[in-house]
Amino acid sequence: MNLESVFVKSSVLVSDMPKATLPEYAFIGRSNVGKSSLINMLTGQKKLAKTSGSPGKTQTVNHFLIQKNWYIVDLPGYGYAKVSKKEREKWQLMIRKYFKGRPNLLYTFLLIDCRHEPQKADIEFANFLGEMEVPFVLVFTKADKLGASTVQSNIAAFKREMLKWWTELPPIFQTSSVNQQGRDEMLKFIKENNETYRAQITASQNE
């Protein structure tokens, strides 16, 4: 099933973003992790998020309105070596302001390329989300690129690395944009959290 999906706008400043009245889910990961492909797979729209062979292409915060009642937010990737120090600092400030300035952000989906052993940049960003008290989910992408045993081995290695800093792991999804693996599970997770969010809003309004 395709989801009605509309690109709303690209922003750099939190003040320019859509009003924080609908639940939203941010997607972020190292450059070239397959973020745009995953967003397109989830929504069933082949060209909603633009994919590129050039890492580091996304430089803005991009909002997509889904089913007229929640947002997917495409955040700039991290860990791209060719970006200057000044650009990295600018990116870090923008991301920090985004996380602090969006009370309607329910979860951040942290994308991890399961073809690789644990990467320092991914662990550091997970710890950064923890420090910012941003609820997040681990999404292992490109599961179709390796054999199942290798995928599970790499995911297990990442979990072990995470547990050096964390006493409890966040929810985990395993995905493939090629064969739609993980789509139903992720959409169910989003649907359940949307319902909880709206119930809380209704309850607060009735107090």
C-alpha positions in Angstrom: 0.0 0.0 0.0 1.3 3.4 -1.0 1.0 6.2 1.6 -0.2 9.6 0.6 3.1 11.6 0.9 3.9 15.2 0.1 7.1 17.1 0.3 6.4 20.2 2.4 9.6 22.2 2.7 13.3 22.3 3.3 14.5 24.3 6.3 17.7 25.3 8.0 16.2 27.2 10.9 13.8 25.7 13.3 11.6 28.8 13.1 11.1 28.1 9.3 9.9 24.5 9.9 6.2 23.5 9.8 4.2 24.1 13.0 5.0 21.4 15.6 1.4 20.2 15.8 1.7 16.7 14.1 3.9 13.8 15.3 7.1 13.5 13.4 9.9 10.9 12.9 13.4 12.0 12.0 15.7 9.8 9.8 19.4 10.2 10.1 22.6 8.1 9.4 26.0 8.2 7.9 26.2 9.5 4.4 25.2 6.9 1.8 23.4 4.6 4.4 20.4 4.4 2.2 18.2 6.9 3.9 16.3 8.2 0.9 15.7 4.7 -0.4 14.3 3.7 3.0 12.0 6.7 3.1 10.8 5.9 -0.4 10.3 2.3 0.5 8.3 3.1 3.6 5.9 5.5 1.8 5.7 3.5 -1.4 6.7 6.6 -3.4 9.7 5.9 -5.6 10.8 9.6 -6.0 9.6 11.2 -2.7 13.1 11.5 -1.2 15.8 12.1 -3.8 18.5 9.5 -3.9 22.0 10.4 -4.9 25.3 8.7 -5.5 27.0 11.7 -4.0 27.3 11.3 -0.2 26.5 14.4 1.9 24.0 15.7 -0.6 21.2 16.5 2.0 22.2 19.8 3.6 18.8 20.8 4.9 16.0 19.5 7.2 13.3 18.2 4.8 9.7 17.6 6.0 7.4 15.2 4.2 3.7 15.1 5.3 2.4 11.5 5.4 -1.3 10.6 5.2 -2.0 14.3 6.2 -1.4 13.5 9.8 2.4 12.8 10.5 5.8 13.9 9.3 8.9 12.1 8.1 11.9 14.4 8.5 15.0 13.7 6.4 18.0 15.0 8.2 21.5 15.6 6.7 23.8 12.7 7.0 26.9 12.7 9.2 30.4 11.2 8.9 31.2 12.4 5.4 35.0 13.1 5.4 35.1 15.6 2.6 32.9 18.1 4.5 35.0 20.9 6.0 35.3 21.4 9.8 33.3 24.6 9.5 30.5 22.8 7.6 30.5 20.0 10.2 30.2 22.5 13.1 27.3 24.3 11.2 25.6 20.9 10.7 26.0 20.0 14.4 24.5 23.2 15.5 21.5 22.9 13.2 20.9 19.3 14.3 21.2 20.2 18.0 18.7 23.1 17.5 16.3 20.8 15.6 16.3 18.2 18.4 15.7 20.8 21.1 13.1 22.7 19.1 10.7 20.0 18.0 8.5 18.9 20.9 6.4 16.8 18.4 9.4 14.6 17.5 8.5 11.2 18.8 11.4 9.1 17.6 14.6 9.5 15.6 15.4 6.5 13.3 19.2 6.1 13.4 20.1 4.2 10.3 23.1 1.8 10.4 24.5 0.0 7.3 24.5 -3.6 8.4 27.2 -4.5 5.8 29.9 -3.0 8.1 31.3 -3.8 11.6 30.4 -1.2 14.2 31.5 2.3 13.1 32.7 4.9 15.6 30.6 7.6 14.0 27.4 5.6 14.5 28.2 4.8 18.2 29.1 8.4 18.9 25.8 9.6 17.3 23.8 7.1 19.3 25.5 8.4 22.5 24.8 12.0 21.4 21.1 11.2 21.0 21.2 9.7 24.5 22.9 12.9 25.9 20.2 15.0 24.2 17.5 12.7 25.7 16.1 12.1 22.2 14.2 8.8 21.9 15.6 6.8 19.0 15.4 3.5 17.2 18.2 1.6 15.4 17.4 0.7 11.8 19.9 -1.6 10.1 19.7 -1.0 6.4 20.7 -2.9 3.2 20.0 -6.4 4.8 19.7 -7.8 1.3 23.3 -7.2 0.4 24.8 -9.9 2.7 23.9 -13.4 3.8 21.6 -13.7 6.8 24.3 -15.1 9.1 26.7 -12.2 8.3 23.9 -9.6 8.8 23.1 -11.1 12.2 26.8 -11.2 13.1 27.3 -7.6 12.3 24.1 -6.5 14.2 25.2 -8.6 17.2 28.6 -6.8 17.1 26.9 -3.4 17.1 24.7 -4.4 20.0 27.8 -5.5 22.0 29.5 -2.2 21.2 26.4 -0.2 22.3 26.2 -2.1 25.6 29.6 -0.7 26.6 27.7 2.6 27.1 24.0 1.6 27.4 22.3 -0.6 30.0 19.4 -1.1 27.7 19.2 -1.2 23.9 16.6 0.8 21.9 14.1 -0.9 19.6 15.8 -2.4 16.5 14.6 -2.9 12.9 16.3 -4.8 10.1 15.4 -3.4 6.6 16.0 -3.7 2.9 14.7 -1.1 0.5 15.0 -3.7 -2.3 12.6 -6.3 -0.9 10.7 -4.1 1.5 11.9 -6.0 4.6 11.0 -4.2 7.8 8.4 -2.0 6.2 5.3 -3.4 7.9 7.1 -3.5 11.3 8.2 0.1 11.1 4.8 1.4 9.9 3.2 -0.5 12.8 5.6 1.1 15.2 4.8 4.6 13.9 1.1 4.0 13.9 1.1 2.9 17.5 3.2 5.8 18.6 0.9 8.3 16.7 -2.1 6.9 18.5 -0.4 7.2 21.9 0.7 10.8 21.1 -2.8 11.8 20.0 -4.4 10.2 23.1 -2.0 12.2 25.3 -2.8 15.4 23.5 -6.6 14.8 23.9 -6.2 13.9 27.6 -4.2 17.1 28.2 -6.8 19.2 26.4 -9.6 17.7 28.6 -7.9 18.4 31.9 
